[in-house]
Amino acid sequence: MKKQIALLLTLVLMVGLLAACGGSDKEKNNNGNEKGADGGSDKKQRIALVLPEKIGVNPFFELMDQGLKKAGEEFGVEVKTTEASDPAAFEQNLRSAVADNYDLIITATFQAEDALNKVAAENPNRPFAIVDTKVDLPNVRSVAFREHEAAFLLGAVAGLVTKTNKVGAVVAMDVPIMTRYTKGFEQGLKQTNPNAEFIINYVNSFNDAAKGKELALDQHAKGADFIAGIAAIGDFGVWEAAKEQGFYSSGQDVDRTVEDPEHVIVSQLKGADTVTYETVKSFVNNTFEFGEVDYGLKEDGVGLTYVTRDSVTPLSPAIGQENIDKVKALAQDVISGKIEVMSK
């Protein structure tokens, strides 16, 4: 009898050892989702985009939503976009996404920094990503843009367009992130027109259209016939001045030529759709990493209308296709590394 019991215990131990050595049919992939024996995921990944504003206020967020939906369709990911009407609602929406157990939570811009710093710190095992700013936490991926590369192309266009050899820029604030715009722009301007004078003024705000107009009118009075709007809401004031006085201007982030094609003749772009799509793609493909990552001309993270992306607005005769071709060649030189664009 004792021999039979001993034999039975031996068989149980052997089965246990074989199971341990063989492993389970399921294991966790790099993003914490279960994989079956064939390596595929048994659980559909769920990704949330939590925005600090309502879509329609800022086209940048609309592009992010488009990039998220495109990635969801292509990679079979369940996606959801949540909009906020005020900062308190935004933080609550972040917390709700955590409570709903989304695998990755994406947000954007400096408006999201304070809330994300709190929520991500409280949930160290939850992956987050933030676009167009930096949050320095070990569970956050910060996605930045090399704005200076696109600003270089914008400055190059301005240098080719100006007839007075005086070009202006109305800029939101004299802070490091805006310096990337102004340094790149000035380098591009000098690349195509070494004799051009660069006039720069600061609104000292991101939401003062009246001051933007005032500064643009002053620059035009000094001879500037192309004045770049790099002042957020202040750009609307610059464009109003352009329409009244007949000079040329430009927009930022999305294609603003639709605002007034006769005067807003080119626009510096941020590929918010591209970086959102690529963030989802990297998460799905297990190449997602925390820390900082940036996107420039090479990655289609930034660009310029007519040069790197088409526009619904016909090209202005003030620029002309010949000049666009010249700037396209400069874009390739930046991508190849032949031209290094300064950011500070």
Stockholm file with secondary structure:
# STOCKHOLM 1.0

chainA/1-344         MKKQIALLLTLVLMVGLLAACGGSDKEKNNNGNEKGADGGSDKKQRIALVLPEKIGVNPFFELMDQGLKKAGEEFGVEVKTTEASDPAAFEQNLRSAVADNYDLIITATFQAEDALNKVAAENPNRPFAIVDTKVDLPNVRSVAFREHEAAFLLGAVAGLVTKTNKVGAVVAMDVPIMTRYTKGFEQGLKQTNPNAEFIINYVNSFNDAAKGKELALDQHAKGADFIAGIAAIGDFGVWEAAKEQGFYSSGQDVDRTVEDPEHVIVSQLKGADTVTYETVKSFVNNTFEFGEVDYGLKEDGVGLTYVTRDSVTPLSPAIGQENIDKVKALAQDVISGKIEVMSK
#=GR chainA/1-344 SS CHHHHHHHHHHHHHHHHHHHHHCCSCEECTTSCEECTTSCBSSCCEEEEECSSCTTTCHHHHHHHHHHHHHHHHHTCEEEEECCSSHHHHHHHHHHHHHTTCSEEEEESGGGHHHHHHHHHHCTTSCEEEESSCCCCTTEEEEEECHHHHHHHHHHHHHHHCSSSEEEEEESCSSHHHHHHHHHHHHHHHHHCTTCEEEEEECSSSSCHHHHHHHHHHHHHTTCSEEEEESTTHHHHHHHHHHHHTCEEEEEESCCGGGCTTTEEEEEEECHHHHHHHHHHHHHTTCCCSEEEEECTTTTSEEEBTTTBCCSSCCCTTTCHHHHHHHHHHHHHHHHTSSCCCCC
#=GC SS_cons         CHHHHHHHHHHHHHHHHHHHHHCCSCEECTTSCEECTTSCBSSCCEEEEECSSCTTTCHHHHHHHHHHHHHHHHHTCEEEEECCSSHHHHHHHHHHHHHTTCSEEEEESGGGHHHHHHHHHHCTTSCEEEESSCCCCTTEEEEEECHHHHHHHHHHHHHHHCSSSEEEEEESCSSHHHHHHHHHHHHHHHHHCTTCEEEEEECSSSSCHHHHHHHHHHHHHTTCSEEEEESTTHHHHHHHHHHHHTCEEEEEESCCGGGCTTTEEEEEEECHHHHHHHHHHHHHTTCCCSEEEEECTTTTSEEEBTTTBCCSSCCCTTTCHHHHHHHHHHHHHHHHTSSCCCCC
//
